[in-house]
Amino acid sequence: MNKNDLRVLKTKQNIHLSLTNLLKKKPLTQIKITELCKQANINRVTFYFHYQEIGDVFKELFEEIMIDLRKSYNEPYRYKEYIDREKLDPKTVRIFHHVKKYEEFYKIILSKEVSTEYYYMLFDEIRSILIEDKHTAYLEEKDYLFSYMSNSIIGLIIEWYRRDFQESADKMNIHLVNILKLY
C-alpha cells in the first residue's frame, strides 16, 4: 500500500490523535497496543501493518511535528537571504504558530509529569535546526551558543505553556522579536 494513500494517511492520523489523547492520561511506557487500537477504533492487524510497537507511533508523530517546526523556523528566510534582527517583522515568525497548531502535543511533552527525555528530544531537534541554519555558520563557540539559543526558544514556549497558551501566537512572535533586539 502506498504511504501517500488517503486511507493510510487517515489511519495514521487517527492513530496519532489517539496516542496523543492517551498520553494526556498516562506515560508512553504504560500505553498498550490493545488500548491504542481500541482508542483508534482499529484492529491489531492494522496496527502491526504500520508499526511494530507504540514507540514507533510516537517517533513518527514526533518526526512529523519536527518537520513542521523546521518549516516554521525557516519561514522568515523564505523571501530574504539575510534577516537583520533590528528589522525582523514579527509577522514572518512562524514558530509559535507551529506550537499553537500542535498545542496538545506540547502540553504533553512540557508537562512536569512526563520524562525529561521529551524535553531533550525537543532540545536536540531545535539545536539541530540551529546548527543546520546557514545564517549561523559564521558564529564561534557554536556548541554552547546553539545550546543557549535552543533553551531560549524552549524557555519562551514553556512560559507560554505555563500561561496555558492564552496569548496569541502573534503576540508570542512580538515577544521573541523584542528579545532578539535586546542582544
Secondary structure as GFF3:
##gff-version 3
##sequence-region A 1 183
A	DSSP	alpha_helix	6	23	.	.	.	ID=ss1
A	DSSP	three_ten_helix	28	30	.	.	.	ID=ss2
A	DSSP	alpha_helix	33	40	.	.	.	ID=ss3
A	DSSP	alpha_helix	44	50	.	.	.	ID=ss4
A	DSSP	alpha_helix	54	74	.	.	.	ID=ss5
A	DSSP	three_ten_helix	75	77	.	.	.	ID=ss6
A	DSSP	three_ten_helix	85	87	.	.	.	ID=ss7
A	DSSP	three_ten_helix	90	92	.	.	.	ID=ss8
A	DSSP	alpha_helix	95	101	.	.	.	ID=ss9
A	DSSP	alpha_helix	103	109	.	.	.	ID=ss10
A	DSSP	alpha_helix	116	132	.	.	.	ID=ss11
A	DSSP	three_ten_helix	134	136	.	.	.	ID=ss12
A	DSSP	alpha_helix	142	162	.	.	.	ID=ss13
A	DSSP	alpha_helix	169	182	.	.	.	ID=ss14
###
